[in-house]
Amino acid sequence: MNEVPVISPVELRSELDAGVDLLLVDVREPDELEISVLPNVVHIPMDDLASRFEEIPKDANIVMICRTGNRSGKTTDFLLQQGYTNVRNLATGMNGYATTVDYTMKTY
């Protein structure tokens, strides 16, 4: 995997608060979304992404999300290989978001 563009949890919260138009794509499994999830995510499990990535508009400002940033990093790299240009990985994933931005969220 090449180095992929990242966004930190604090930067993501700032962009969300500022009303930046983001497409949040969560690649975790359905049961993981029951533990912690950001509002208005598009849920495409990592194993489904290769067959469903065309559901993601190429002109969107995309942030890929998983638990710790590993799966979303791989899927960010995949989308870049498919010609997407505006896609970032949420560094440290939802667990990082929960421990630095929203302490009410559960980690696992």
VMD Tcl script that builds the backbone (N, CA, C; Angstrom):
set m [mol new atoms 324]
animate dup $m
set s [atomselect $m all]
$s set {name element resname resid chain x y z} {
  {N N MET 1 A 0.844 -1.186 0.000}
  {CA C MET 1 A 0.000 0.000 0.000}
  {C C MET 1 A 0.881 1.239 0.000}
  {N N ASN 2 A 0.552 2.162 -0.855}
  {CA C ASN 2 A 1.265 3.441 -0.900}
  {C C ASN 2 A 0.799 4.315 0.258}
  {N N GLU 3 A 1.541 5.390 0.488}
  {CA C GLU 3 A 1.085 6.369 1.471}
  {C C GLU 3 A -0.212 6.985 0.955}
  {N N VAL 4 A -1.234 6.955 1.763}
  {CA C VAL 4 A -2.512 7.517 1.348}
  {C C VAL 4 A -2.770 8.816 2.101}
  {N N PRO 5 A -3.533 9.719 1.491}
  {CA C PRO 5 A -3.883 10.960 2.197}
  {C C PRO 5 A -4.706 10.636 3.434}
  {N N VAL 6 A -4.435 11.343 4.519}
  {CA C VAL 6 A -5.156 11.108 5.768}
  {C C VAL 6 A -5.779 12.390 6.286}
  {N N ILE 7 A -6.756 12.198 7.141}
  {CA C ILE 7 A -7.359 13.291 7.892}
  {C C ILE 7 A -7.412 12.815 9.342}
  {N N SER 8 A -7.036 13.670 10.263}
  {CA C SER 8 A -7.061 13.291 11.678}
  {C C SER 8 A -8.488 13.416 12.203}
  {N N PRO 9 A -8.784 12.746 13.302}
  {CA C PRO 9 A -10.112 12.904 13.897}
  {C C PRO 9 A -10.456 14.371 14.209}
  {N N VAL 10 A -9.499 15.122 14.717}
  {CA C VAL 10 A -9.744 16.538 15.041}
  {C C VAL 10 A -10.034 17.334 13.768}
  {N N GLU 11 A -9.280 17.066 12.701}
  {CA C GLU 11 A -9.536 17.754 11.427}
  {C C GLU 11 A -10.911 17.389 10.875}
  {N N LEU 12 A -11.289 16.120 10.998}
  {CA C LEU 12 A -12.606 15.699 10.520}
  {C C LEU 12 A -13.708 16.420 11.287}
  {N N ARG 13 A -13.598 16.453 12.616}
  {CA C ARG 13 A -14.606 17.152 13.420}
  {C C ARG 13 A -14.699 18.617 13.007}
  {N N SER 14 A -13.555 19.247 12.762}
  {CA C SER 14 A -13.529 20.641 12.354}
  {C C SER 14 A -14.236 20.832 11.010}
  {N N GLU 15 A -13.972 19.944 10.055}
  {CA C GLU 15 A -14.617 20.050 8.744}
  {C C GLU 15 A -16.121 19.799 8.851}
  {N N LEU 16 A -16.515 18.829 9.669}
  {CA C LEU 16 A -17.942 18.577 9.869}
  {C C LEU 16 A -18.617 19.784 10.511}
  {N N ASP 17 A -17.981 20.349 11.532}
  {CA C ASP 17 A -18.540 21.525 12.214}
  {C C ASP 17 A -18.651 22.719 11.274}
  {N N ALA 18 A -17.715 22.824 10.327}
  {CA C ALA 18 A -17.701 23.942 9.385}
  {C C ALA 18 A -18.672 23.724 8.226}
  {N N GLY 19 A -19.306 22.566 8.187}
  {CA C GLY 19 A -20.263 22.302 7.126}
  {C C GLY 19 A -19.645 21.890 5.803}
  {N N VAL 20 A -18.390 21.450 5.839}
  {CA C VAL 20 A -17.749 20.971 4.610}
  {C C VAL 20 A -18.545 19.769 4.102}
  {N N ASP 21 A -18.810 19.746 2.805}
  {CA C ASP 21 A -19.583 18.666 2.199}
  {C C ASP 21 A -18.699 17.432 2.062}
  {N N LEU 22 A -18.880 16.484 2.962}
  {CA C LEU 22 A -18.073 15.271 2.982}
  {C C LEU 22 A -18.947 14.056 2.726}
  {N N LEU 23 A -18.377 13.081 2.055}
  {CA C LEU 23 A -19.015 11.774 1.923}
  {C C LEU 23 A -18.232 10.816 2.804}
  {N N LEU 24 A -18.851 10.403 3.911}
  {CA C LEU 24 A -18.207 9.501 4.857}
  {C C LEU 24 A -18.561 8.072 4.477}
  {N N VAL 25 A -17.549 7.273 4.144}
  {CA C VAL 25 A -17.773 5.882 3.758}
  {C C VAL 25 A -17.177 4.992 4.840}
  {N N ASP 26 A -18.043 4.266 5.539}
  {CA C ASP 26 A -17.610 3.387 6.619}
  {C C ASP 26 A -17.498 1.972 6.068}
  {N N VAL 27 A -16.305 1.388 6.166}
  {CA C VAL 27 A -16.043 0.069 5.572}
  {C C VAL 27 A -16.052 -1.058 6.607}
  {N N ARG 28 A -16.520 -0.760 7.820}
  {CA C ARG 28 A -16.577 -1.806 8.853}
  {C C ARG 28 A -17.762 -2.739 8.606}
  {N N GLU 29 A -17.810 -3.793 9.399}
  {CA C GLU 29 A -18.908 -4.753 9.329}
  {C C GLU 29 A -20.136 -4.180 10.035}
  {N N PRO 30 A -21.348 -4.654 9.674}
  {CA C PRO 30 A -22.571 -4.092 10.268}
  {C C PRO 30 A -22.582 -4.072 11.794}
  {N N ASP 31 A -22.093 -5.137 12.438}
  {CA C ASP 31 A -22.117 -5.171 13.906}
  {C C ASP 31 A -21.207 -4.113 14.511}
  {N N GLU 32 A -20.174 -3.709 13.789}
  {CA C GLU 32 A -19.268 -2.669 14.303}
  {C C GLU 32 A -19.956 -1.308 14.325}
  {N N LEU 33 A -20.851 -1.065 13.367}
  {CA C LEU 33 A -21.565 0.203 13.328}
  {C C LEU 33 A -22.530 0.344 14.492}
  {N N GLU 34 A -22.906 -0.782 15.105}
  {CA C GLU 34 A -23.774 -0.722 16.284}
  {C C GLU 34 A -23.009 -0.227 17.512}
  {N N ILE 35 A -21.692 -0.300 17.489}
  {CA C ILE 35 A -20.858 0.124 18.620}
  {C C ILE 35 A -20.605 1.626 18.565}
  {N N SER 36 A -20.177 2.104 17.400}
  {CA C SER 36 A -19.923 3.531 17.220}
  {C C SER 36 A -20.025 3.851 15.742}
  {N N VAL 37 A -20.641 4.973 15.449}
  {CA C VAL 37 A -20.791 5.370 14.043}
  {C C VAL 37 A -21.015 6.880 13.974}
  {N N LEU 38 A -20.511 7.484 12.918}
  {CA C LEU 38 A -20.764 8.897 12.669}
  {C C LEU 38 A -22.075 9.042 11.906}
  {N N PRO 39 A -22.757 10.179 12.053}
  {CA C PRO 39 A -24.026 10.378 11.338}
  {C C PRO 39 A -23.822 10.395 9.823}
  {N N ASN 40 A -24.809 9.941 9.124}
  {CA C ASN 40 A -24.884 10.054 7.661}
  {C C ASN 40 A -23.776 9.333 6.902}
  {N N VAL 41 A -23.246 8.257 7.467}
  {CA C VAL 41 A -22.232 7.510 6.726}
  {C C VAL 41 A -22.905 6.673 5.640}
  {N N VAL 42 A -22.138 6.408 4.588}
  {CA C VAL 42 A -22.509 5.406 3.604}
  {C C VAL 42 A -21.780 4.142 4.040}
  {N N HIS 43 A -22.527 3.067 4.223}
  {CA C HIS 43 A -21.916 1.835 4.713}
  {C C HIS 43 A -21.660 0.889 3.544}
  {N N ILE 44 A -20.388 0.651 3.262}
  {CA C ILE 44 A -19.980 -0.344 2.274}
  {C C ILE 44 A -18.876 -1.169 2.925}
  {N N PRO 45 A -19.196 -2.365 3.424}
  {CA C PRO 45 A -18.165 -3.191 4.053}
  {C C PRO 45 A -16.972 -3.396 3.113}
  {N N MET 46 A -15.781 -3.454 3.695}
  {CA C MET 46 A -14.563 -3.557 2.902}
  {C C MET 46 A -14.641 -4.672 1.860}
  {N N ASP 47 A -15.163 -5.826 2.233}
  {CA C ASP 47 A -15.220 -6.950 1.299}
  {C C ASP 47 A -16.162 -6.702 0.126}
  {N N ASP 48 A -17.056 -5.723 0.258}
  {CA C ASP 48 A -18.002 -5.404 -0.822}
  {C C ASP 48 A -17.520 -4.259 -1.702}
  {N N LEU 49 A -16.467 -3.570 -1.290}
  {CA C LEU 49 A -16.079 -2.342 -1.982}
  {C C LEU 49 A -15.709 -2.569 -3.448}
  {N N ALA 50 A -15.002 -3.640 -3.751}
  {CA C ALA 50 A -14.581 -3.875 -5.138}
  {C C ALA 50 A -15.773 -3.983 -6.084}
  {N N SER 51 A -16.894 -4.500 -5.587}
  {CA C SER 51 A -18.075 -4.635 -6.441}
  {C C SER 51 A -19.041 -3.459 -6.321}
  {N N ARG 52 A -18.803 -2.573 -5.347}
  {CA C ARG 52 A -19.749 -1.476 -5.107}
  {C C ARG 52 A -19.139 -0.082 -5.191}
  {N N PHE 53 A -17.837 0.028 -5.490}
  {CA C PHE 53 A -17.209 1.354 -5.418}
  {C C PHE 53 A -17.831 2.353 -6.379}
  {N N GLU 54 A -18.455 1.881 -7.448}
  {CA C GLU 54 A -19.063 2.815 -8.398}
  {C C GLU 54 A -20.269 3.541 -7.819}
  {N N GLU 55 A -20.750 3.088 -6.647}
  {CA C GLU 55 A -21.808 3.810 -5.936}
  {C C GLU 55 A -21.279 5.115 -5.340}
  {N N ILE 56 A -19.962 5.252 -5.255}
  {CA C ILE 56 A -19.337 6.444 -4.665}
  {C C ILE 56 A -19.018 7.427 -5.792}
  {N N PRO 57 A -19.613 8.612 -5.761}
  {CA C PRO 57 A -19.342 9.585 -6.819}
  {C C PRO 57 A -17.865 9.987 -6.847}
  {N N LYS 58 A -17.294 10.024 -8.049}
  {CA C LYS 58 A -15.872 10.368 -8.174}
  {C C LYS 58 A -15.587 11.814 -7.792}
  {N N ASP 59 A -16.589 12.680 -7.871}
  {CA C ASP 59 A -16.356 14.101 -7.571}
  {C C ASP 59 A -16.616 14.438 -6.105}
  {N N ALA 60 A -16.928 13.425 -5.287}
  {CA C ALA 60 A -17.206 13.677 -3.868}
  {C C ALA 60 A -15.916 13.905 -3.084}
  {N N ASN 61 A -16.063 14.582 -1.947}
  {CA C ASN 61 A -14.981 14.791 -0.991}
  {C C ASN 61 A -15.113 13.655 0.024}
  {N N ILE 62 A -14.330 12.585 -0.172}
  {CA C ILE 62 A -14.549 11.315 0.502}
  {C C ILE 62 A -13.615 11.127 1.696}
  {N N VAL 63 A -14.188 10.630 2.795}
  {CA C VAL 63 A -13.396 10.202 3.949}
  {C C VAL 63 A -13.758 8.748 4.221}
  {N N MET 64 A -12.757 7.879 4.194}
  {CA C MET 64 A -12.939 6.460 4.452}
  {C C MET 64 A -12.733 6.199 5.942}
  {N N ILE 65 A -13.590 5.344 6.526}
  {CA C ILE 65 A -13.601 5.132 7.974}
  {C C ILE 65 A -13.623 3.638 8.298}
  {N N CYS 66 A -12.853 3.253 9.323}
  {CA C CYS 66 A -12.957 1.904 9.895}
  {C C CYS 66 A -12.670 2.015 11.397}
  {N N ARG 67 A -12.271 0.918 12.034}
  {CA C ARG 67 A -12.060 0.934 13.483}
  {C C ARG 67 A -10.772 1.662 13.860}
  {N N THR 68 A -9.649 1.324 13.194}
  {CA C THR 68 A -8.354 1.899 13.577}
  {C C THR 68 A -7.622 2.602 12.434}
  {N N GLY 69 A -8.158 2.543 11.231}
  {CA C GLY 69 A -7.514 3.189 10.094}
  {C C GLY 69 A -6.822 2.232 9.144}
  {N N ASN 70 A -6.746 0.948 9.488}
  {CA C ASN 70 A -6.075 -0.026 8.634}
  {C C ASN 70 A -6.923 -0.387 7.409}
  {N N ARG 71 A -8.130 -0.857 7.636}
  {CA C ARG 71 A -9.015 -1.219 6.515}
  {C C ARG 71 A -9.348 0.003 5.662}
  {N N SER 72 A -9.613 1.118 6.318}
  {CA C SER 72 A -9.947 2.311 5.539}
  {C C SER 72 A -8.735 2.816 4.760}
  {N N GLY 73 A -7.538 2.585 5.270}
  {CA C GLY 73 A -6.337 2.924 4.503}
  {C C GLY 73 A -6.231 2.088 3.243}
  {N N LYS 74 A -6.513 0.803 3.358}
  {CA C LYS 74 A -6.469 -0.085 2.191}
  {C C LYS 74 A -7.540 0.309 1.174}
  {N N THR 75 A -8.726 0.676 1.662}
  {CA C THR 75 A -9.785 1.040 0.734}
  {C C THR 75 A -9.551 2.426 0.128}
  {N N THR 76 A -8.901 3.309 0.869}
  {CA C THR 76 A -8.511 4.597 0.292}
  {C C THR 76 A -7.540 4.357 -0.862}
  {N N ASP 77 A -6.557 3.505 -0.639}
  {CA C ASP 77 A -5.595 3.155 -1.687}
  {C C ASP 77 A -6.311 2.546 -2.889}
  {N N PHE 78 A -7.256 1.667 -2.645}
  {CA C PHE 78 A -8.020 1.046 -3.726}
  {C C PHE 78 A -8.746 2.102 -4.561}
  {N N LEU 79 A -9.422 3.035 -3.895}
  {CA C LEU 79 A -10.151 4.069 -4.633}
  {C C LEU 79 A -9.198 4.953 -5.435}
  {N N LEU 80 A -8.051 5.276 -4.874}
  {CA C LEU 80 A -7.060 6.057 -5.617}
  {C C LEU 80 A -6.650 5.316 -6.889}
  {N N GLN 81 A -6.489 4.004 -6.791}
  {CA C GLN 81 A -6.135 3.193 -7.957}
  {C C GLN 81 A -7.254 3.164 -8.996}
  {N N GLN 82 A -8.496 3.408 -8.551}
  {CA C GLN 82 A -9.628 3.440 -9.477}
  {C C GLN 82 A -9.830 4.822 -10.092}
  {N N GLY 83 A -8.943 5.755 -9.782}
  {CA C GLY 83 A -9.023 7.086 -10.383}
  {C C GLY 83 A -9.677 8.143 -9.521}
  {N N TYR 84 A -10.027 7.813 -8.288}
  {CA C TYR 84 A -10.556 8.828 -7.374}
  {C C TYR 84 A -9.408 9.742 -6.963}
  {N N THR 85 A -9.691 11.020 -6.820}
  {CA C THR 85 A -8.617 11.964 -6.496}
  {C C THR 85 A -8.815 12.660 -5.160}
  {N N ASN 86 A -10.049 12.702 -4.651}
  {CA C ASN 86 A -10.331 13.442 -3.427}
  {C C ASN 86 A -10.824 12.480 -2.358}
  {N N VAL 87 A -9.914 11.618 -1.899}
  {CA C VAL 87 A -10.275 10.612 -0.907}
  {C C VAL 87 A -9.198 10.563 0.173}
  {N N ARG 88 A -9.645 10.565 1.432}
  {CA C ARG 88 A -8.720 10.535 2.567}
  {C C ARG 88 A -9.129 9.439 3.537}
  {N N ASN 89 A -8.149 8.951 4.265}
  {CA C ASN 89 A -8.350 7.935 5.290}
  {C C ASN 89 A -8.438 8.613 6.654}
  {N N LEU 90 A -9.447 8.228 7.455}
  {CA C LEU 90 A -9.526 8.735 8.829}
  {C C LEU 90 A -8.437 8.058 9.652}
  {N N ALA 91 A -7.367 8.792 9.917}
  {CA C ALA 91 A -6.248 8.265 10.704}
  {C C ALA 91 A -6.747 7.864 12.088}
  {N N THR 92 A -6.353 6.733 12.551}
  {CA C THR 92 A -6.715 6.129 13.851}
  {C C THR 92 A -8.162 5.671 13.925}
  {N N GLY 93 A -8.930 5.853 12.859}
  {CA C GLY 93 A -10.280 5.313 12.757}
  {C C GLY 93 A -11.244 5.815 13.818}
  {N N MET 94 A -12.339 5.060 13.955}
  {CA C MET 94 A -13.372 5.436 14.926}
  {C C MET 94 A -12.866 5.360 16.353}
  {N N ASN 95 A -11.967 4.429 16.647}
  {CA C ASN 95 A -11.418 4.383 18.005}
  {C C ASN 95 A -10.648 5.659 18.310}
  {N N GLY 96 A -9.867 6.137 17.357}
  {CA C GLY 96 A -9.148 7.393 17.543}
  {C C GLY 96 A -10.090 8.573 17.668}
  {N N TYR 97 A -11.155 8.562 16.878}
  {CA C TYR 97 A -12.151 9.618 16.959}
  {C C TYR 97 A -12.779 9.634 18.351}
  {N N ALA 98 A -13.095 8.435 18.862}
  {CA C ALA 98 A -13.726 8.329 20.176}
  {C C ALA 98 A -12.806 8.790 21.298}
  {N N THR 99 A -11.504 8.569 21.160}
  {CA C THR 99 A -10.584 8.923 22.250}
  {C C THR 99 A -10.038 10.338 22.151}
  {N N THR 100 A -10.247 11.020 21.012}
  {CA C THR 100 A -9.730 12.384 20.893}
  {C C THR 100 A -10.794 13.443 20.649}
  {N N VAL 101 A -11.968 13.036 20.148}
  {CA C VAL 101 A -12.980 14.022 19.767}
  {C C VAL 101 A -14.298 13.828 20.502}
  {N N ASP 102 A -14.826 12.618 20.482}
  {CA C ASP 102 A -16.142 12.355 21.066}
  {C C ASP 102 A -16.019 11.259 22.115}
  {N N TYR 103 A -15.815 11.677 23.349}
  {CA C TYR 103 A -15.571 10.738 24.439}
  {C C TYR 103 A -16.794 9.918 24.803}
  {N N THR 104 A -17.968 10.277 24.252}
  {CA C THR 104 A -19.172 9.498 24.536}
  {C C THR 104 A -19.236 8.228 23.694}
  {N N MET 105 A -18.433 8.169 22.642}
  {CA C MET 105 A -18.428 6.982 21.774}
  {C C MET 105 A -17.654 5.845 22.417}
  {N N LYS 106 A -18.111 4.631 22.148}
  {CA C LYS 106 A -17.426 3.453 22.669}
  {C C LYS 106 A -16.266 3.082 21.756}
  {N N THR 107 A -15.232 2.517 22.348}
  {CA C THR 107 A -14.118 1.949 21.586}
  {C C THR 107 A -14.177 0.435 21.736}
  {N N TYR 108 A -13.497 -0.242 20.821}
  {CA C TYR 108 A -13.486 -1.710 20.882}
  {C C TYR 108 A -12.257 -2.241 20.177}
}
mol reanalyze $m
mol bondsrecalc $m
mol representation Tube
mol addrep $m
